[in-house]
């Protein structure tokens, strides 16, 4: 309650008291007026005290509410920060695990690919070796067969001018030598007594 209200209450009380005590003895009126003024002042004091206490209580309540609200807000912020930190940690751990798994998978895949490539290379080398061996054997057989065939063709007892001339044509001798040998062979075909000499001439030219 403000001072103006208190003063107004005192003035009204004094006026009422003056009106009430008009016509009474002056000393009695003064005594009653003083008593009334004292009571009014006490009432005003009590009202002021009550108003002050109410204001204090309101201030304390507001301060308490503000403190509680601030405490709650701080707690909520702390909880949110903690949850965010936990989520970030979990995400980092998940990313680390995923990276580790990917690296392991890549290593395993590379090892498997290397093993497969090594196996394929080994198989290819073995196949190539076998093929080379087969080719060498075939070549040896062919050479042996060719040598045997040549020996049979150049046997005077089996003299055949056409086969001997074909053997000469298939050799690596020069054209001039081939012509000379074939002339001797053709002469032997006409004169059997020249067969052995012609055959020996061909053998010598072929290195046999």
C-alpha atoms as one frame of an Amber mdcrd trajectory, in Angstrom:
protein
   0.000   0.000   0.000   1.402   3.467  -0.961   2.000   6.409   1.394  -0.772
   8.414  -0.313  -3.318   5.756   0.575  -2.124   5.651   4.162  -2.276   9.436
   4.512  -5.742   9.495   2.932  -6.961   6.884   5.403  -5.614   8.906   8.329
  -7.259  12.105   7.088 -10.620  10.374   6.571 -10.434   8.806  10.005  -9.641
  12.183  11.543 -12.541  13.822   9.717 -14.966  11.145  10.838 -13.721  11.451
  14.382 -14.065  15.247  14.282 -17.597  14.958  13.032 -18.401  12.391  15.697
 -17.019  14.382  18.543 -18.434  17.806  17.584 -20.368  19.327  20.448 -18.478
  17.266  23.076 -16.115  18.798  25.630 -12.868  19.915  24.086 -10.625  17.783
  26.272 -12.732  14.680  25.642 -12.797  15.415  21.935  -9.033  15.847  21.864
  -8.487  12.615  23.759 -10.817  10.682  21.478  -9.275  12.231  18.388  -5.804
  11.301  19.530  -6.931   7.753  20.243  -8.607   7.494  16.876  -5.537   8.885
  15.120  -3.335   6.397  16.969  -5.577   3.511  15.953  -5.643   4.740  12.359
  -1.873   5.014  12.346  -1.625   1.469  13.726  -3.975   0.194  11.059  -1.967
   1.974   8.384   1.253   0.511   9.793  -0.220  -2.982   9.818  -1.396  -2.517
   6.248   2.020  -1.272   5.181   3.687  -4.211   6.950   1.322  -6.667   5.269
   1.973  -5.053   1.893   5.723  -5.244   2.485   5.500  -8.911   3.479   3.371
  -9.669   0.413   5.888  -7.904  -1.822   8.747  -9.821  -0.177   6.915 -13.121
  -0.613   6.171 -12.312  -4.259   9.800 -11.378  -4.866  11.041 -14.569  -3.212
   8.537 -16.678  -5.149   9.566 -15.067  -8.438  13.251 -15.559  -7.629  12.627
 -19.199  -6.683  10.681 -19.834  -9.866  13.409 -18.201 -11.946  16.079 -20.268
 -10.163  14.117 -23.476 -10.685  13.558 -22.657 -14.358  17.244 -21.879 -14.857
  18.227 -25.099 -13.075  15.822 -27.142 -15.189  17.060 -25.499 -18.386  20.686
 -26.137 -17.433  19.885 -29.772 -16.653  18.087 -30.218 -19.959  20.989 -28.632
 -21.841  23.468 -30.893 -20.028  21.395 -33.975 -20.837  21.114 -32.958 -24.492
  24.861 -32.349 -24.728  25.573 -35.721 -23.105  23.219 -37.515 -25.495  24.777
 -35.734 -28.483  28.276 -36.704 -27.322  27.176 -40.321 -26.867  25.616 -40.375
 -30.336  28.784 -38.906 -31.857  30.918 -41.511 -30.075  28.667 -44.330 -31.285
  28.807 -42.995 -34.842  32.604 -42.767 -34.715  32.865 -46.340 -33.409  30.510
 -47.577 -36.137  32.547 -45.776 -38.799  35.773 -47.268 -37.427  34.292 -50.770
 -37.435  32.995 -50.308 -40.986  36.398 -49.096 -42.171  38.090 -52.078 -40.507
  35.653 -54.506 -42.108  36.165 -52.911 -45.523  39.947 -53.085 -45.163  39.767
 -56.744 -44.117  37.489 -57.569 -47.045  39.809 -55.766 -49.461  42.836 -57.623
 -48.067  41.068 -60.975 -48.330  39.928 -60.214 -51.876  43.445 -59.192 -52.892
  44.901 -62.356 -51.338  42.321 -64.521 -53.114  42.971 -62.773 -56.421  46.728
 -63.191 -56.001  46.321 -66.885 -55.157  44.040 -67.383 -58.158  46.446 -65.556
 -60.456  49.392 -67.572 -59.121  47.478 -70.812 -59.652  46.513 -69.784 -63.167
  50.103 -68.819 -63.958  51.351 -72.154 -62.615  48.778 -74.035 -64.657  49.633
 -72.023 -67.761  53.347 -72.654 -67.261  52.712 -76.375 -66.803  50.525 -76.447
 -69.915  53.137 -74.528 -71.897  55.851 -76.905 -70.700  53.761 -79.915 -71.669
  53.005 -78.382 -75.058  56.686 -77.639 -75.622  57.581 -81.213 -74.658  54.934
 -82.572 -76.997  56.139 -80.324 -79.782  59.740 -81.381 -79.219  58.734 -85.020
 -79.214  56.697 -84.528 -82.364  59.568 -82.705 -84.008  61.966 -85.448 -82.996
  59.603 -88.039 -84.351  59.181 -86.093 -87.567  62.937 -85.727 -87.948  63.443
 -89.393 -87.244  60.718 -90.259 -89.723  62.141 -87.885 -92.299  65.645 -89.257
 -91.839  64.303 -92.787 -92.110  62.323 -91.866 -95.200  65.332 -90.144 -96.743
  67.496 -93.174 -96.057  64.909 -95.396 -97.686  64.563 -93.086-100.703  68.329
 -92.852-101.109  68.820 -96.592-100.950  70.176 -97.631-104.386  68.177-100.808
-104.130  64.960 -98.721-103.906  65.985 -96.204-106.579  63.085 -93.979-107.625
  64.109 -90.913-109.633  60.863 -89.007-108.893  61.145 -89.440-105.084  64.831
 -88.484-105.088  64.128 -85.353-107.157  61.274 -84.430-104.777  63.662 -84.850
-101.843  66.170 -82.577-103.583  63.490 -79.933-104.297  62.421 -79.970-100.623
  65.946 -79.369 -99.345  67.613 -76.025 -98.595  70.252 -76.494-101.260  70.870
 -73.761-103.802  69.066 -73.874-107.122  72.316 -74.550-108.967  73.181 -77.557
-106.786  69.615 -78.856-107.035  69.834 -78.703-110.870  73.156 -80.583-110.915
  71.856 -83.332-108.602  68.594 -83.766-110.485  70.549 -84.059-113.791  72.617
 -86.881-112.286  69.479 -88.624-110.995  67.757 -88.349-114.363  70.879 -89.814
-116.021  70.872 -92.739-113.585  67.240 -93.387-114.398  68.308 -93.924-117.991
  71.462 -95.865-117.132  71.148 -98.148-114.090  74.924 -98.408-113.809  74.972
 -94.752-112.730  72.391 -95.207-109.936  74.802 -95.797-107.058  77.044 -92.886
-108.072  74.069 -90.532-108.441  72.597 -91.573-105.073  75.929 -91.098-103.295
  76.233 -87.637-104.870  72.806 -86.665-103.473  73.648 -88.058-100.000  76.882
 -86.091 -99.904  75.090 -82.884-100.884  72.477 -83.434 -98.150  75.120 -84.244
 -95.532  74.163 -87.861 -95.099
